[in-house]
Every structure is written in structure tokens, then in C-alpha cells.
């Protein structure tokens, strides 16, 4: 029974780590895009679809 609980805990920890890594990658990508827009002085064409201009 302890082995099964430990295995479930390990799997949950691995999934949590994967989500954390993906979140970090997305944050890094967003920061790179923001830096690119700041460097060029332009803003994104489509910020939000519901506020179309």
C-alpha cells in the first residue's frame, strides 16, 4: 500500500514539475515578445479580439 501511495505521489510531483516548466517557457516567450515590441516601438496589431479597431 505504501509503494502505491509513493508511486502516485511521485507521478503527481512529475506532472507538477512539467506544468511548472511549461509555465516558465510561456512566460519567457511572452517576455521575449514584449522586448521585441519595445525595441521596435510598435504594438501588436491584435491585442484583444473583442476590442477590434
PyMOL Python script that loads the backbone (N, CA, C, O; Angstrom):
from pymol import cmd

cmd.read_pdbstr("""\
ATOM      1  N   UNK A   1       0.820  -1.194   0.000  1.00  0.00           N
ATOM      2  CA  UNK A   1       0.000   0.000   0.000  1.00  0.00           C
ATOM      3  C   UNK A   1       0.867   1.262   0.000  1.00  0.00           C
ATOM      4  O   UNK A   1       0.551   2.241  -0.676  1.00  0.00           O
ATOM      5  N   UNK A   2       1.969   1.228   0.771  1.00  0.00           N
ATOM      6  CA  UNK A   2       2.846   2.396   0.826  1.00  0.00           C
ATOM      7  C   UNK A   2       3.513   2.646  -0.524  1.00  0.00           C
ATOM      8  O   UNK A   2       3.701   3.792  -0.933  1.00  0.00           O
ATOM      9  N   UNK A   3       3.867   1.561  -1.211  1.00  0.00           N
ATOM     10  CA  UNK A   3       4.502   1.715  -2.519  1.00  0.00           C
ATOM     11  C   UNK A   3       3.553   2.373  -3.516  1.00  0.00           C
ATOM     12  O   UNK A   3       3.966   3.209  -4.320  1.00  0.00           O
ATOM     13  N   UNK A   4       2.286   1.990  -3.458  1.00  0.00           N
ATOM     14  CA  UNK A   4       1.299   2.563  -4.371  1.00  0.00           C
ATOM     15  C   UNK A   4       1.120   4.052  -4.088  1.00  0.00           C
ATOM     16  O   UNK A   4       1.053   4.857  -5.016  1.00  0.00           O
ATOM     17  N   UNK A   5       1.044   4.416  -2.820  1.00  0.00           N
ATOM     18  CA  UNK A   5       0.903   5.824  -2.443  1.00  0.00           C
ATOM     19  C   UNK A   5       2.138   6.614  -2.862  1.00  0.00           C
ATOM     20  O   UNK A   5       2.025   7.742  -3.341  1.00  0.00           O
ATOM     21  N   UNK A   6       3.305   6.027  -2.682  1.00  0.00           N
ATOM     22  CA  UNK A   6       4.544   6.696  -3.074  1.00  0.00           C
ATOM     23  C   UNK A   6       4.603   6.877  -4.586  1.00  0.00           C
ATOM     24  O   UNK A   6       5.062   7.910  -5.072  1.00  0.00           O
ATOM     25  N   UNK A   7       4.140   5.879  -5.329  1.00  0.00           N
ATOM     26  CA  UNK A   7       4.141   5.960  -6.779  1.00  0.00           C
ATOM     27  C   UNK A   7       3.194   7.070  -7.253  1.00  0.00           C
ATOM     28  O   UNK A   7       3.537   7.842  -8.148  1.00  0.00           O
ATOM     29  N   UNK A   8       2.016   7.142  -6.654  1.00  0.00           N
ATOM     30  CA  UNK A   8       1.053   8.186  -7.013  1.00  0.00           C
ATOM     31  C   UNK A   8       1.633   9.560  -6.693  1.00  0.00           C
ATOM     32  O   UNK A   8       1.505  10.497  -7.481  1.00  0.00           O
ATOM     33  N   UNK A   9       2.267   9.670  -5.536  1.00  0.00           N
ATOM     34  CA  UNK A   9       2.871  10.940  -5.137  1.00  0.00           C
ATOM     35  C   UNK A   9       3.975  11.342  -6.115  1.00  0.00           C
ATOM     36  O   UNK A   9       4.086  12.514  -6.476  1.00  0.00           O
ATOM     37  N   UNK A  10       4.782  10.386  -6.541  1.00  0.00           N
ATOM     38  CA  UNK A  10       5.869  10.656  -7.485  1.00  0.00           C
ATOM     39  C   UNK A  10       5.317  11.115  -8.832  1.00  0.00           C
ATOM     40  O   UNK A  10       5.832  12.063  -9.426  1.00  0.00           O
ATOM     41  N   UNK A  11       4.275  10.448  -9.313  1.00  0.00           N
ATOM     42  CA  UNK A  11       3.662  10.831 -10.586  1.00  0.00           C
ATOM     43  C   UNK A  11       3.086  12.238 -10.507  1.00  0.00           C
ATOM     44  O   UNK A  11       3.227  13.025 -11.443  1.00  0.00           O
ATOM     45  N   UNK A  12       2.442  12.549  -9.395  1.00  0.00           N
ATOM     46  CA  UNK A  12       1.878  13.886  -9.221  1.00  0.00           C
ATOM     47  C   UNK A  12       2.990  14.935  -9.202  1.00  0.00           C
ATOM     48  O   UNK A  12       2.844  16.014  -9.776  1.00  0.00           O
ATOM     49  N   UNK A  13       4.077  14.619  -8.553  1.00  0.00           N
ATOM     50  CA  UNK A  13       5.219  15.539  -8.488  1.00  0.00           C
ATOM     51  C   UNK A  13       5.813  15.766  -9.878  1.00  0.00           C
ATOM     52  O   UNK A  13       6.195  16.888 -10.212  1.00  0.00           O
ATOM     53  N   UNK A  14       5.894  14.710 -10.687  1.00  0.00           N
ATOM     54  CA  UNK A  14       6.410  14.835 -12.047  1.00  0.00           C
ATOM     55  C   UNK A  14       5.485  15.697 -12.898  1.00  0.00           C
ATOM     56  O   UNK A  14       5.952  16.548 -13.655  1.00  0.00           O
ATOM     57  N   UNK A  15       4.181  15.484 -12.779  1.00  0.00           N
ATOM     58  CA  UNK A  15       3.223  16.294 -13.536  1.00  0.00           C
ATOM     59  C   UNK A  15       3.304  17.750 -13.116  1.00  0.00           C
ATOM     60  O   UNK A  15       3.245  18.649 -13.955  1.00  0.00           O
ATOM     61  N   UNK A  16       3.438  17.983 -11.824  1.00  0.00           N
ATOM     62  CA  UNK A  16       3.552  19.342 -11.305  1.00  0.00           C
ATOM     63  C   UNK A  16       4.805  20.017 -11.878  1.00  0.00           C
ATOM     64  O   UNK A  16       4.768  21.190 -12.249  1.00  0.00           O
ATOM     65  N   UNK A  17       5.897  19.278 -11.947  1.00  0.00           N
ATOM     66  CA  UNK A  17       7.144  19.812 -12.494  1.00  0.00           C
ATOM     67  C   UNK A  17       6.994  20.130 -13.982  1.00  0.00           C
ATOM     68  O   UNK A  17       7.514  21.139 -14.458  1.00  0.00           O
ATOM     69  N   UNK A  18       6.290  19.276 -14.709  1.00  0.00           N
ATOM     70  CA  UNK A  18       6.074  19.517 -16.138  1.00  0.00           C
ATOM     71  C   UNK A  18       5.261  20.792 -16.352  1.00  0.00           C
ATOM     72  O   UNK A  18       5.588  21.604 -17.217  1.00  0.00           O
ATOM     73  N   UNK A  19       4.204  20.963 -15.565  1.00  0.00           N
ATOM     74  CA  UNK A  19       3.365  22.155 -15.680  1.00  0.00           C
ATOM     75  C   UNK A  19       4.180  23.397 -15.347  1.00  0.00           C
ATOM     76  O   UNK A  19       4.066  24.417 -16.027  1.00  0.00           O
ATOM     77  N   UNK A  20       4.991  23.317 -14.318  1.00  0.00           N
ATOM     78  CA  UNK A  20       5.835  24.433 -13.895  1.00  0.00           C
ATOM     79  C   UNK A  20       6.824  24.799 -15.006  1.00  0.00           C
ATOM     80  O   UNK A  20       7.049  25.981 -15.264  1.00  0.00           O
ATOM     81  N   UNK A  21       7.410  23.807 -15.660  1.00  0.00           N
ATOM     82  CA  UNK A  21       8.359  24.055 -16.747  1.00  0.00           C
ATOM     83  C   UNK A  21       7.658  24.711 -17.936  1.00  0.00           C
ATOM     84  O   UNK A  21       8.183  25.653 -18.530  1.00  0.00           O
ATOM     85  N   UNK A  22       6.486  24.215 -18.275  1.00  0.00           N
ATOM     86  CA  UNK A  22       5.731  24.780 -19.392  1.00  0.00           C
ATOM     87  C   UNK A  22       5.350  26.226 -19.103  1.00  0.00           C
ATOM     88  O   UNK A  22       5.422  27.085 -19.982  1.00  0.00           O
ATOM     89  N   UNK A  23       4.948  26.484 -17.874  1.00  0.00           N
ATOM     90  CA  UNK A  23       4.582  27.838 -17.467  1.00  0.00           C
ATOM     91  C   UNK A  23       5.779  28.777 -17.607  1.00  0.00           C
ATOM     92  O   UNK A  23       5.639  29.908 -18.071  1.00  0.00           O
ATOM     93  N   UNK A  24       6.947  28.302 -17.206  1.00  0.00           N
ATOM     94  CA  UNK A  24       8.165  29.099 -17.331  1.00  0.00           C
ATOM     95  C   UNK A  24       8.512  29.399 -18.779  1.00  0.00           C
ATOM     96  O   UNK A  24       8.930  30.510 -19.104  1.00  0.00           O
ATOM     97  N   UNK A  25       8.338  28.411 -19.649  1.00  0.00           N
ATOM     98  CA  UNK A  25       8.614  28.604 -21.071  1.00  0.00           C
ATOM     99  C   UNK A  25       7.665  29.634 -21.673  1.00  0.00           C
ATOM    100  O   UNK A  25       8.084  30.480 -22.463  1.00  0.00           O
ATOM    101  N   UNK A  26       6.387  29.566 -21.302  1.00  0.00           N
ATOM    102  CA  UNK A  26       5.412  30.517 -21.821  1.00  0.00           C
ATOM    103  C   UNK A  26       5.724  31.927 -21.338  1.00  0.00           C
ATOM    104  O   UNK A  26       5.595  32.887 -22.098  1.00  0.00           O
ATOM    105  N   UNK A  27       6.130  32.058 -20.089  1.00  0.00           N
ATOM    106  CA  UNK A  27       6.485  33.357 -19.537  1.00  0.00           C
ATOM    107  C   UNK A  27       7.697  33.926 -20.266  1.00  0.00           C
ATOM    108  O   UNK A  27       7.726  35.112 -20.593  1.00  0.00           O
ATOM    109  N   UNK A  28       8.685  33.095 -20.518  1.00  0.00           N
ATOM    110  CA  UNK A  28       9.882  33.528 -21.229  1.00  0.00           C
ATOM    111  C   UNK A  28       9.531  33.980 -22.643  1.00  0.00           C
ATOM    112  O   UNK A  28      10.045  34.993 -23.117  1.00  0.00           O
ATOM    113  N   UNK A  29       8.666  33.240 -23.309  1.00  0.00           N
ATOM    114  CA  UNK A  29       8.254  33.592 -24.664  1.00  0.00           C
ATOM    115  C   UNK A  29       7.536  34.941 -24.671  1.00  0.00           C
ATOM    116  O   UNK A  29       7.767  35.765 -25.556  1.00  0.00           O
ATOM    117  N   UNK A  30       6.667  35.166 -23.687  1.00  0.00           N
ATOM    118  CA  UNK A  30       5.942  36.430 -23.596  1.00  0.00           C
ATOM    119  C   UNK A  30       6.904  37.586 -23.333  1.00  0.00           C
ATOM    120  O   UNK A  30       6.747  38.667 -23.901  1.00  0.00           O
ATOM    121  N   UNK A  31       7.895  37.363 -22.478  1.00  0.00           N
ATOM    122  CA  UNK A  31       8.877  38.406 -22.199  1.00  0.00           C
ATOM    123  C   UNK A  31       9.703  38.738 -23.438  1.00  0.00           C
ATOM    124  O   UNK A  31      10.017  39.903 -23.683  1.00  0.00           O
ATOM    125  N   UNK A  32      10.054  37.719 -24.219  1.00  0.00           N
ATOM    126  CA  UNK A  32      10.809  37.953 -25.449  1.00  0.00           C
ATOM    127  C   UNK A  32       9.984  38.748 -26.453  1.00  0.00           C
ATOM    128  O   UNK A  32      10.500  39.655 -27.107  1.00  0.00           O
ATOM    129  N   UNK A  33       8.706  38.412 -26.575  1.00  0.00           N
ATOM    130  CA  UNK A  33       7.834  39.148 -27.490  1.00  0.00           C
ATOM    131  C   UNK A  33       7.688  40.597 -27.038  1.00  0.00           C
ATOM    132  O   UNK A  33       7.725  41.510 -27.862  1.00  0.00           O
ATOM    133  N   UNK A  34       7.523  40.814 -25.735  1.00  0.00           N
ATOM    134  CA  UNK A  34       7.392  42.171 -25.204  1.00  0.00           C
ATOM    135  C   UNK A  34       8.659  42.970 -25.480  1.00  0.00           C
ATOM    136  O   UNK A  34       8.582  44.137 -25.865  1.00  0.00           O
ATOM    137  N   UNK A  35       9.814  42.359 -25.290  1.00  0.00           N
ATOM    138  CA  UNK A  35      11.082  43.044 -25.554  1.00  0.00           C
ATOM    139  C   UNK A  35      11.197  43.401 -27.032  1.00  0.00           C
ATOM    140  O   UNK A  35      11.692  44.473 -27.381  1.00  0.00           O
ATOM    141  N   UNK A  36      10.740  42.508 -27.888  1.00  0.00           N
ATOM    142  CA  UNK A  36      10.793  42.762 -29.330  1.00  0.00           C
ATOM    143  C   UNK A  36       9.918  43.962 -29.690  1.00  0.00           C
ATOM    144  O   UNK A  36      10.339  44.831 -30.453  1.00  0.00           O
ATOM    145  N   UNK A  37       8.711  44.011 -29.148  1.00  0.00           N
ATOM    146  CA  UNK A  37       7.814  45.125 -29.439  1.00  0.00           C
ATOM    147  C   UNK A  37       8.345  46.429 -28.856  1.00  0.00           C
ATOM    148  O   UNK A  37       8.205  47.484 -29.474  1.00  0.00           O
ATOM    149  N   UNK A  38       8.953  46.370 -27.674  1.00  0.00           N
ATOM    150  CA  UNK A  38       9.526  47.580 -27.084  1.00  0.00           C
ATOM    151  C   UNK A  38      10.696  48.085 -27.924  1.00  0.00           C
ATOM    152  O   UNK A  38      10.847  49.292 -28.117  1.00  0.00           O
ATOM    153  N   UNK A  39      11.516  47.179 -28.420  1.00  0.00           N
ATOM    154  CA  UNK A  39      12.690  47.560 -29.203  1.00  0.00           C
ATOM    155  C   UNK A  39      12.290  48.200 -30.528  1.00  0.00           C
ATOM    156  O   UNK A  39      12.929  49.153 -30.973  1.00  0.00           O
ATOM    157  N   UNK A  40      11.245  47.688 -31.157  1.00  0.00           N
ATOM    158  CA  UNK A  40      10.827  48.228 -32.449  1.00  0.00           C
ATOM    159  C   UNK A  40       9.919  49.433 -32.292  1.00  0.00           C
ATOM    160  O   UNK A  40       9.767  50.213 -33.233  1.00  0.00           O
ATOM    161  N   UNK A  41       9.316  49.602 -31.133  1.00  0.00           N
ATOM    162  CA  UNK A  41       8.427  50.735 -30.906  1.00  0.00           C
ATOM    163  C   UNK A  41       7.020  50.514 -31.431  1.00  0.00           C
ATOM    164  O   UNK A  41       6.207  51.438 -31.410  1.00  0.00           O
ATOM    165  N   UNK A  42       6.718  49.324 -31.896  1.00  0.00           N
ATOM    166  CA  UNK A  42       5.379  49.013 -32.401  1.00  0.00           C
ATOM    167  C   UNK A  42       4.596  48.230 -31.361  1.00  0.00           C
ATOM    168  O   UNK A  42       5.163  47.587 -30.477  1.00  0.00           O
ATOM    169  N   UNK A  43       3.288  48.301 -31.492  1.00  0.00           N
ATOM    170  CA  UNK A  43       2.444  47.483 -30.631  1.00  0.00           C
ATOM    171  C   UNK A  43       1.841  46.367 -31.471  1.00  0.00           C
ATOM    172  O   UNK A  43       1.745  46.495 -32.692  1.00  0.00           O
ATOM    173  N   UNK A  44       1.438  45.285 -30.839  1.00  0.00           N
ATOM    174  CA  UNK A  44       0.830  44.184 -31.599  1.00  0.00           C
ATOM    175  C   UNK A  44      -0.437  44.654 -32.315  1.00  0.00           C
ATOM    176  O   UNK A  44      -1.185  45.481 -31.793  1.00  0.00           O
ATOM    177  N   UNK A  45      -0.663  44.127 -33.494  1.00  0.00           N
ATOM    178  CA  UNK A  45      -1.846  44.511 -34.268  1.00  0.00           C
ATOM    179  C   UNK A  45      -3.131  44.083 -33.567  1.00  0.00           C
ATOM    180  O   UNK A  45      -4.099  44.841 -33.499  1.00  0.00           O
ATOM    181  N   UNK A  46      -3.125  42.869 -33.054  1.00  0.00           N
ATOM    182  CA  UNK A  46      -4.332  42.315 -32.458  1.00  0.00           C
ATOM    183  C   UNK A  46      -4.053  42.006 -30.996  1.00  0.00           C
ATOM    184  O   UNK A  46      -3.474  40.967 -30.676  1.00  0.00           O
ATOM    185  N   UNK A  47      -4.458  42.897 -30.118  1.00  0.00           N
ATOM    186  CA  UNK A  47      -4.250  42.666 -28.698  1.00  0.00           C
ATOM    187  C   UNK A  47      -5.394  41.825 -28.157  1.00  0.00           C
ATOM    188  O   UNK A  47      -5.173  40.795 -27.520  1.00  0.00           O
ATOM    189  N   UNK A  48      -6.614  42.268 -28.416  1.00  0.00           N
ATOM    190  CA  UNK A  48      -7.781  41.519 -27.960  1.00  0.00           C
ATOM    191  C   UNK A  48      -8.811  41.529 -29.080  1.00  0.00           C
ATOM    192  O   UNK A  48      -9.136  42.580 -29.633  1.00  0.00           O
ATOM    193  N   UNK A  49      -9.307  40.373 -29.398  1.00  0.00           N
ATOM    194  CA  UNK A  49     -10.262  40.251 -30.487  1.00  0.00           C
ATOM    195  C   UNK A  49     -11.567  40.992 -30.257  1.00  0.00           C
ATOM    196  O   UNK A  49     -12.186  41.466 -31.210  1.00  0.00           O
ATOM    197  N   UNK A  50     -11.994  41.099 -29.004  1.00  0.00           N
ATOM    198  CA  UNK A  50     -13.278  41.735 -28.728  1.00  0.00           C
ATOM    199  C   UNK A  50     -13.196  43.254 -28.806  1.00  0.00           C
ATOM    200  O   UNK A  50     -14.233  43.915 -28.869  1.00  0.00           O
ATOM    201  N   UNK A  51     -11.991  43.829 -28.803  1.00  0.00           N
ATOM    202  CA  UNK A  51     -11.828  45.279 -28.892  1.00  0.00           C
ATOM    203  C   UNK A  51     -11.271  45.670 -30.251  1.00  0.00           C
ATOM    204  O   UNK A  51     -10.421  46.555 -30.353  1.00  0.00           O
ATOM    205  N   UNK A  52     -11.753  45.010 -31.287  1.00  0.00           N
ATOM    206  CA  UNK A  52     -11.227  45.241 -32.628  1.00  0.00           C
ATOM    207  C   UNK A  52     -11.221  46.702 -33.017  1.00  0.00           C
ATOM    208  O   UNK A  52     -12.180  47.432 -32.763  1.00  0.00           O
ATOM    209  N   UNK A  53     -10.132  47.121 -33.634  1.00  0.00           N
ATOM    210  CA  UNK A  53     -10.020  48.525 -34.030  1.00  0.00           C
ATOM    211  C   UNK A  53      -9.809  48.632 -35.520  1.00  0.00           C
ATOM    212  O   UNK A  53      -9.691  49.738 -36.049  1.00  0.00           O
TER     213      UNK A  53
END
""", "prot")
cmd.dss("prot")
cmd.show_as("cartoon", "prot")
cmd.util.cbc("prot")
cmd.orient("prot")
